[in-house]
Structures are given as C-alpha cells and as structure tokens.
Amino acid sequence: MKRHAILLGILLHLTMVSVLWAAEPLTLDRCIAVALENHPDLKAAEGKVESKKASIGEAKASGLPQLSAGANYNRSGSSEQDDSSGRYGMSAALEQSVYDWGKRRLQVKGASINSDAAKMDYLQTRDGVIYEVKSAYYGLNRSMREYEVAKTRYDNYRKRLVWAQSYYEVGTKAKIEVTKAQSDLAGSKLALVRTESAAAQYRAQLASAMGDPLLKIEKVADAIDYEEWNIPIEDAMKRAENQRPELFAKMKRVEYAKTNLSLVQKGMAPDLSASAGYNWYGSAPFDDNGWNAKLSLNIPIMDGGLTKSRTEAAAAELMTADAEYKSLANSVKLEVRKAWEALREAKEALSASREAEYQQRETLNLAQGRYRAGVGNSLEISDAIESYASAQANSVLALYECKKARLSLEKAMGGL
C-alpha cells in the first residue's frame, strides 16, 4: 500500500507539472530557475564542493589532540591444574603533534585551495546549464516564428487558390491556374509540418536542459525580440578576465601546485610530538595503575630518494598547471573576440534582412493586387509569395543568430 501511495504521489506530481507547463507560457527566467534546481550536473558539482570542503576539516583534524582508550581481559591456566587466573587491563592515551615544520599548515592550505577551485568548477557548470537553457529556449522561439512565417505563406497560397478558382469559374483564367495554385498550397502545408517537427525537437532539448527530459513543455514566451546592446571589445576582454570561473579555477590549481611543491619538499623534515597515558591493570579491576608521558622527535635520515622523486613530480605538475592556465587565458581572449565579431556581423545581417523583408512585402502586395485585378499571372504571384516568405525566414534567422551571438559573448565573458 505504501509503495502504491508513493507511485500515486509521483504520478500526481508529474500531472500537476504537465498542467503547469501547459497552463501558461513558460518564461525564460522560470526555465532557468527549474534548471538550477533540478539539473543533475549541478547536483554533482555541488557534491564535489561539499566533498572538498570536508577535506579542509580532515586536514585540520590531524593537528588536533587524539584521544584513545582500550580495555582487555586475559585469563590463563594449566591443563594439569584446576586453578586459573585472570587479569584486567584498561588504558587511556592522549597524543598531540607539537611541531611539524609547517607541513600540516600546508596541507590545510592545499585543501582550502582545492575547495575554492571546486566552487569555481560549480560556477562554470552553472554557466553551462544556463547557456544550454537559453540556447534551447531561443531555438524554440525561432521555430515558433518560423511556423508563423510558414503559416503566412500557406495563407497567401490559399488566397491565391480562391482567386484562381473564381477567375476560372467566370472563364478569365485557365484550369492550369487552379491546379498550380492547388499544388503550391499542398507544398506550403508540408512546410508547416516541418516547422512543427523542429519545434518539437527544441521542446525536447529545452526539457533536457532544464534537467528532466520528461517535462512536457507546450508554450513559451517570446524572448528573441531585438534589444540594442553594445560593449567595447576592451571591456569585454576585461570582464572575461575578471569573471570567467574557468580562469579562476585554473589559477587556484596553480596555487595548489605551488603549495603541494612546498609540502613535498618538507618530506625529510622532523616531527615533534608528545603523548601521555594512564593504565589500570590487575587480577581485579583497578587493582593497580600507572601513568606515562613521552616527548618524541622523529628525524628522517634516508628515504631512498622518495622525497626527491616527489619533489620532481610536484615541480612538473606546477609547470603543467601554469601552462594550462596561460593556454586557457589565450583561448578565452580568442573566444571573446570571435563572439564579439559574430555579434557585430549578426547585427548588420539583421538590419539588412529587415530591409529586404520590407521590400518583399511591398512587392507581394503589388503582385496580389495585380492578380486580383486579373492582370497578373501565377508565376508572378508565386514568385512574390516565395520571395516574401524567404525574406521573413531570413529575418527570423538573423534575429535568432543575433540573440545567440549575444548569448555566446555573455558566456565568453563569464557570469551568465
């Protein structure tokens, strides 16, 4: 019964979620909020942050007092005699590192640096999730607008069929005008089906980006209207230097490599520790007792070249980490410049496509007027319908690419 109740609860939850998605258009902000709450990649990144954070406490714990206790009972006898005797034993011990020449401090520092790097990795994952949500959302917006373009094209061909049939019935147009109009109308309906299929793919992509491929997404708000946005290339570069989490993560790993090198170089350093204990023992509990205290100095003399090998490996890791940081810094600069140029080109393309759309709409209006007046022909109006539909599609594509270019630049600069 309990299992059935749980399954019923899950089904009700999924049903409510589906109704929520269908009830009103999903906004982009809502999609991002759901993704940040549910995406498995973010949960995995959060787990790594917590794990690295816990390692700081682990490193600190080794320098704190260590208290232990023990108890035993031992009984012995002889097979030749009936008597036997037993002895009780109890002990408590306290150990404390006194001085280790900075090794533990470096261990704690290294754990703290790794924790900071994990936080930067989380922010990088977060930016990636937001980017994927926005990309899929804009893609769905594009497919919705392309559907409207295809619908307009279909309506224009339907009007043309109505006109052709009326002219054929009164004998001013040949039968071929009607059959050609019917053929073009059927072709335009196929384009509608294809845009619906593209929208379905983007819906699936958006659901996956939100962290649950089973989400049923019906309607989304339109978010690809053009907004004027400019940033000098120098400012974009500076923002990337100050905001890209990948750069900070690499920087932290260089810092960790330096700390680790300092740590392994202390492999032959002495360790000074102190300990104290108390013992209870005897044939009965607490018959006798005693205490002990000890100060120990451990001085490594020969380790077979272990410290030397570890130092060489740590130095190589530092060199690698530093090179990877510099390489990433160069890649980020290139990414920013390419994204900035792509946005500039996309803006120019959008302006040109909108002008072309306006001109083709005027041409279509003239062609439809001529056809209704009986002086135009099927070739002229078909060409006008196709040209206008193509110009509309180019405007939608240019707007989408402009929005994607800005998104890519924002991602390149960091801090989505």
C-alpha positions as CSV (number, residue, x, y, z in Angstrom):
1,M,0.0,0.0,0.0
2,K,2.8,2.4,0.9
3,R,4.5,1.7,-2.4
4,H,1.3,2.4,-4.3
5,A,0.8,5.6,-2.4
6,I,4.3,6.8,-3.3
7,L,3.8,5.9,-7.0
8,L,0.4,7.7,-7.0
9,G,2.0,10.8,-5.5
10,I,4.7,10.8,-8.2
11,L,2.1,10.5,-10.9
12,L,0.0,13.3,-9.4
13,H,3.2,15.5,-9.2
14,L,4.0,14.8,-12.8
15,T,0.5,15.5,-13.9
16,M,0.5,18.8,-12.0
17,V,3.8,19.8,-13.6
18,S,2.4,19.0,-17.0
19,V,-0.6,21.1,-16.4
20,L,1.6,23.9,-15.1
21,W,3.7,23.9,-18.2
22,A,0.5,23.9,-20.4
23,A,-1.5,26.4,-18.4
24,E,0.6,29.5,-19.3
25,P,3.6,30.3,-21.4
26,L,6.9,29.4,-19.7
27,T,9.2,32.4,-19.2
28,L,12.9,32.1,-19.7
29,D,13.6,33.1,-16.1
30,R,11.3,30.2,-14.9
31,C,13.1,27.7,-17.1
32,I,16.4,28.8,-15.7
33,A,15.1,28.6,-12.2
34,V,13.9,25.0,-12.7
35,A,17.2,24.0,-14.3
36,L,19.2,25.4,-11.5
37,E,17.1,23.5,-9.0
38,N,16.9,20.1,-10.8
39,H,19.9,19.7,-13.2
40,P,21.9,16.6,-12.3
41,D,25.2,18.2,-13.5
42,L,24.7,21.0,-10.9
43,K,23.9,18.5,-8.1
44,A,27.1,16.6,-9.0
45,A,29.1,19.8,-8.9
46,E,27.5,20.7,-5.5
47,G,28.6,17.3,-4.2
48,K,32.2,17.9,-5.2
49,V,32.1,21.3,-3.5
50,E,30.9,19.7,-0.3
51,S,33.5,16.9,-0.6
52,K,36.4,19.4,-1.0
53,K,35.0,21.5,1.8
54,A,35.0,18.4,4.1
55,S,38.7,17.7,3.2
56,I,39.7,21.0,4.9
57,G,38.3,19.7,8.2
58,E,40.1,16.4,7.6
59,A,43.4,18.2,7.1
60,K,42.9,20.3,10.3
61,A,41.9,17.2,12.4
62,S,45.4,15.6,12.1
63,G,46.8,18.5,14.1
64,L,44.4,18.3,16.9
65,P,44.8,16.1,20.1
66,Q,44.0,12.4,19.5
67,L,42.4,10.6,22.5
68,S,42.0,6.9,22.6
69,A,41.0,4.3,25.2
70,G,41.2,0.5,25.4
71,A,40.3,-2.4,27.7
72,N,41.1,-6.1,27.8
73,Y,40.7,-9.2,29.9
74,N,43.2,-12.1,29.8
75,R,42.7,-15.4,31.6
76,S,45.3,-18.2,31.7
77,G,45.7,-21.6,33.4
78,S,47.2,-25.1,33.1
79,S,45.7,-28.4,31.9
80,E,47.5,-30.2,34.8
81,Q,46.0,-27.9,37.4
82,D,42.4,-26.8,38.1
83,D,43.3,-23.3,39.1
84,S,43.3,-20.4,36.6
85,S,43.8,-16.7,36.9
86,G,42.6,-13.6,35.0
87,R,43.9,-10.1,34.6
88,Y,42.1,-7.0,33.7
89,G,43.6,-4.1,31.7
90,M,42.4,-0.6,30.8
91,S,44.2,2.3,29.3
92,A,43.7,5.9,28.0
93,A,46.2,7.7,25.8
94,L,46.4,11.3,24.5
95,E,48.7,12.2,21.6
96,Q,49.5,15.7,20.2
97,S,51.7,16.9,17.4
98,V,53.9,19.7,18.8
99,Y,55.7,20.9,15.7
100,D,56.0,19.6,12.2
101,W,57.9,22.4,10.4
102,G,54.7,23.7,8.7
103,K,53.6,20.5,6.9
104,R,50.2,20.5,8.4
105,R,49.6,24.2,7.7
106,L,50.4,23.5,4.0
107,Q,48.0,20.5,4.0
108,V,45.2,22.7,5.3
109,K,46.1,25.4,2.8
110,G,46.1,22.9,-0.1
111,A,42.7,21.6,1.0
112,S,41.3,25.1,1.2
113,I,42.6,25.9,-2.3
114,N,41.1,22.8,-3.7
115,S,37.8,23.7,-2.1
116,D,37.9,27.2,-3.8
117,A,38.7,25.5,-7.2
118,A,35.6,23.2,-6.7
119,K,33.5,26.3,-6.2
120,M,34.8,27.8,-9.4
121,D,34.0,24.5,-11.2
122,Y,30.5,24.7,-9.9
123,L,30.1,28.2,-11.3
124,Q,31.4,27.0,-14.6
125,T,28.8,24.2,-14.6
126,R,26.1,26.7,-13.6
127,D,27.0,29.0,-16.6
128,G,26.9,26.0,-18.9
129,V,23.5,24.9,-17.7
130,I,22.1,28.5,-18.1
131,Y,23.7,28.7,-21.6
132,E,22.0,25.4,-22.7
133,V,18.6,26.5,-21.4
134,K,18.8,29.9,-23.1
135,S,20.1,28.3,-26.3
136,A,17.2,25.8,-26.4
137,Y,14.7,28.5,-25.5
138,Y,15.8,30.8,-28.3
139,G,15.7,27.9,-30.7
140,L,12.1,27.1,-29.7
141,N,11.3,30.8,-30.2
142,R,12.9,30.7,-33.6
143,S,10.8,27.6,-34.6
144,M,7.7,29.3,-33.3
145,R,8.4,32.3,-35.5
146,E,9.3,30.1,-38.5
147,Y,5.9,28.4,-38.0
148,E,4.2,31.8,-38.3
149,V,6.2,32.5,-41.5
150,A,5.1,29.2,-42.9
151,K,1.5,29.9,-41.8
152,T,1.6,33.3,-43.6
153,R,3.0,31.6,-46.7
154,Y,0.2,29.0,-46.5
155,D,-2.5,31.7,-46.1
156,N,-1.1,33.6,-49.1
157,Y,-1.3,30.5,-51.3
158,R,-4.8,29.8,-50.0
159,K,-5.9,33.3,-51.0
160,R,-4.4,32.8,-54.4
161,L,-6.3,29.5,-54.9
162,V,-9.6,31.2,-54.0
163,W,-8.8,33.9,-56.6
164,A,-7.8,31.4,-59.2
165,Q,-10.9,29.3,-58.8
166,S,-13.2,32.4,-59.0
167,Y,-11.4,33.5,-62.2
168,Y,-11.7,30.0,-63.7
169,E,-15.4,29.8,-62.9
170,V,-16.0,33.0,-64.9
171,G,-13.7,32.0,-67.7
172,T,-11.0,34.6,-67.3
173,K,-8.3,32.1,-66.2
174,A,-7.3,28.6,-67.4
175,K,-7.7,25.4,-65.4
176,I,-3.9,25.2,-65.0
177,E,-4.1,28.3,-62.8
178,V,-6.2,26.3,-60.4
179,T,-4.1,23.2,-60.4
180,K,-0.9,25.2,-60.0
181,A,-2.4,27.0,-57.0
182,Q,-3.5,23.7,-55.5
183,S,0.0,22.2,-55.9
184,D,1.6,25.3,-54.3
185,L,-0.9,25.2,-51.4
186,A,-0.1,21.5,-50.8
187,G,3.7,22.3,-50.8
188,S,3.2,25.1,-48.3
189,K,1.3,22.8,-45.9
190,L,4.3,20.4,-45.9
191,A,6.5,23.3,-44.7
192,L,4.1,23.8,-41.8
193,V,4.5,20.2,-40.7
194,R,8.3,20.6,-40.9
195,T,8.3,23.7,-38.6
196,E,6.1,21.8,-36.1
197,S,8.7,19.0,-36.1
198,A,11.5,21.4,-35.5
199,A,9.6,23.0,-32.6
200,A,9.1,19.5,-31.0
201,Q,12.8,18.9,-31.2
202,Y,13.6,22.2,-29.5
203,R,11.0,21.4,-26.8
204,A,12.8,18.2,-26.0
205,Q,16.1,20.0,-26.0
206,L,14.8,22.6,-23.6
207,A,13.3,19.9,-21.2
208,S,16.6,18.1,-21.2
209,A,18.5,21.4,-20.5
210,M,16.1,22.0,-17.6
211,G,17.2,18.7,-16.0
212,D,14.2,16.5,-16.9
213,P,13.7,15.2,-20.4
214,L,10.2,14.0,-19.4
215,L,8.9,17.6,-18.9
216,K,6.0,18.4,-21.1
217,I,6.6,21.9,-22.5
218,E,3.7,23.3,-24.6
219,K,4.1,27.1,-24.7
220,V,6.9,29.5,-24.0
221,A,7.0,33.3,-24.1
222,D,8.7,35.0,-27.0
223,A,12.2,36.2,-25.8
224,I,14.1,36.9,-29.1
225,D,12.9,40.4,-29.7
226,Y,15.9,42.5,-30.6
227,E,17.4,44.7,-27.9
228,E,20.2,47.2,-28.7
229,W,23.3,46.1,-26.7
230,N,26.9,47.3,-27.2
231,I,30.1,46.7,-25.3
232,P,33.6,47.7,-26.4
233,I,35.9,44.8,-27.1
234,E,38.3,46.0,-24.5
235,D,35.6,46.0,-21.8
236,A,34.5,42.5,-23.0
237,M,38.1,41.3,-22.5
238,K,38.4,42.8,-19.1
239,R,35.1,41.3,-18.0
240,A,36.3,37.9,-19.1
241,E,39.5,38.2,-17.1
242,N,37.5,39.1,-14.0
243,Q,34.5,36.8,-14.3
244,R,35.3,33.6,-16.1
245,P,35.2,30.8,-13.5
246,E,37.4,28.5,-15.5
247,L,40.2,31.0,-15.3
248,F,39.9,31.3,-11.5
249,A,39.7,27.5,-11.2
250,K,42.9,27.2,-13.2
251,M,44.5,29.9,-11.1
252,K,43.6,28.0,-8.0
253,R,45.1,24.9,-9.3
254,V,48.4,26.7,-10.0
255,E,48.3,27.9,-6.4
256,Y,47.6,24.4,-5.2
257,A,50.6,23.0,-7.2
258,K,52.8,25.6,-5.6
259,T,51.6,24.6,-2.1
260,N,52.0,21.0,-2.9
261,L,55.6,21.5,-4.0
262,S,56.4,23.3,-0.8
263,L,54.8,20.4,1.1
264,V,56.7,17.6,-0.5
265,Q,59.9,19.5,-0.1
266,K,59.4,19.1,3.6
267,G,59.4,15.3,3.3
268,M,62.7,15.0,5.3
269,A,61.7,17.5,8.0
270,P,61.5,16.2,11.6
271,D,58.2,15.7,13.5
272,L,58.0,16.5,17.2
273,S,55.1,15.0,19.1
274,A,54.0,14.4,22.7
275,S,51.9,11.7,24.3
276,A,50.6,10.8,27.7
277,G,48.7,7.8,29.1
278,Y,47.2,6.1,32.1
279,N,46.8,2.4,32.7
280,W,44.7,0.3,35.1
281,Y,45.5,-3.4,35.5
282,G,45.5,-6.3,37.9
283,S,43.6,-9.6,38.8
284,A,40.6,-7.4,39.7
285,P,39.5,-4.1,38.1
286,F,41.6,-1.1,39.3
287,D,44.0,-3.3,41.5
288,D,46.9,-1.3,40.3
289,N,47.5,1.7,38.0
290,G,50.3,3.7,36.4
291,W,50.9,6.6,34.0
292,N,53.4,7.5,31.3
293,A,54.4,10.6,29.3
294,K,56.6,10.9,26.3
295,L,58.1,13.5,24.0
296,S,59.2,12.1,20.6
297,L,61.3,13.6,17.9
298,N,61.2,11.7,14.6
299,I,64.1,12.6,12.2
300,P,64.1,11.0,8.7
301,I,67.6,10.2,7.7
302,M,67.2,8.3,4.4
303,D,64.1,7.6,2.4
304,G,65.6,6.0,-0.7
305,G,65.1,9.1,-2.8
306,L,61.3,9.3,-2.2
307,T,61.3,13.0,-1.3
308,K,63.5,13.8,-4.3
309,S,61.2,12.0,-6.7
310,R,58.1,13.5,-5.2
311,T,59.6,17.0,-5.5
312,E,60.4,16.5,-9.1
313,A,56.9,15.3,-9.8
314,A,55.4,18.2,-7.9
315,A,57.6,20.7,-9.9
316,A,56.4,19.1,-13.1
317,E,52.7,19.4,-12.0
318,L,53.3,23.1,-11.2
319,M,54.8,23.7,-14.7
320,T,51.8,21.9,-16.3
321,A,49.2,23.8,-14.2
322,D,50.9,27.1,-15.1
323,A,51.0,26.3,-18.8
324,E,47.3,25.2,-18.8
325,Y,46.3,28.5,-17.1
326,K,48.2,30.5,-19.7
327,S,46.7,28.4,-22.6
328,L,43.2,28.9,-21.2
329,A,43.7,32.6,-20.8
330,N,44.7,32.8,-24.5
331,S,41.7,30.7,-25.5
332,V,39.3,32.9,-23.5
333,K,40.6,36.0,-25.3
334,L,40.1,34.4,-28.7
335,E,36.7,33.2,-27.7
336,V,35.7,36.7,-26.6
337,R,37.0,38.3,-29.8
338,K,35.2,35.8,-32.1
339,A,32.0,36.2,-30.2
340,W,32.2,39.9,-30.3
341,E,32.8,39.9,-34.1
342,A,30.0,37.4,-34.6
343,L,27.6,39.7,-32.7
344,R,28.7,42.7,-34.8
345,E,28.1,40.8,-38.0
346,A,24.7,39.4,-36.8
347,K,23.5,43.0,-36.1
348,E,24.4,44.0,-39.6
349,A,22.7,41.0,-41.1
350,L,19.6,41.7,-39.1
351,S,19.4,45.2,-40.3
352,A,19.8,44.1,-44.0
353,S,17.3,41.2,-43.6
354,R,14.6,43.5,-42.2
355,E,15.0,45.9,-45.0
356,A,14.8,43.1,-47.5
357,E,11.6,41.8,-45.8
358,Y,10.0,45.2,-46.1
359,Q,10.8,45.4,-49.8
360,Q,9.5,41.9,-50.5
361,R,6.3,42.6,-48.5
362,E,5.6,45.7,-50.8
363,T,6.3,43.5,-53.9
364,L,3.9,40.9,-52.6
365,N,1.2,43.5,-52.1
366,L,1.6,44.7,-55.6
367,A,1.6,41.2,-57.1
368,Q,-1.6,40.3,-55.1
369,G,-3.3,43.5,-56.3
370,R,-2.4,42.7,-59.9
371,Y,-3.7,39.1,-59.6
372,R,-7.0,40.2,-58.0
373,A,-7.4,42.7,-60.9
374,G,-6.9,39.9,-63.4
375,V,-3.7,41.2,-65.0
376,G,-1.2,39.2,-63.0
377,N,-0.2,35.5,-63.6
378,S,0.6,32.5,-61.4
379,L,4.3,32.8,-61.9
380,E,4.4,36.4,-60.8
381,I,2.4,35.9,-57.6
382,S,4.1,32.6,-56.8
383,D,7.5,34.3,-57.1
384,A,6.3,37.1,-54.8
385,I,4.9,34.8,-52.2
386,E,8.1,32.7,-52.1
387,S,10.4,35.8,-52.0
388,Y,8.4,37.3,-49.2
389,A,8.4,34.0,-47.2
390,S,12.2,33.7,-47.8
391,A,12.7,37.2,-46.6
392,Q,10.7,36.6,-43.5
393,A,12.6,33.4,-42.8
394,N,15.9,35.3,-43.2
395,S,14.7,37.9,-40.7
396,V,13.8,35.3,-38.2
397,L,17.2,33.5,-38.7
398,A,19.1,36.8,-38.4
399,L,17.2,37.7,-35.2
400,Y,18.0,34.3,-33.8
401,E,21.6,34.4,-34.7
402,C,21.8,37.9,-33.2
403,K,20.4,36.6,-29.9
404,K,22.7,33.6,-30.0
405,A,25.7,35.7,-30.7
406,R,25.0,37.9,-27.7
407,L,24.5,34.8,-25.6
408,S,27.8,33.4,-26.8
409,L,29.5,36.7,-25.9
410,E,28.0,36.8,-22.5
411,K,29.1,33.2,-21.9
412,A,32.6,34.1,-23.1
413,M,32.8,37.0,-20.7
414,G,31.5,34.8,-17.8
415,G,28.9,35.3,-15.2
416,L,25.7,34.2,-17.0
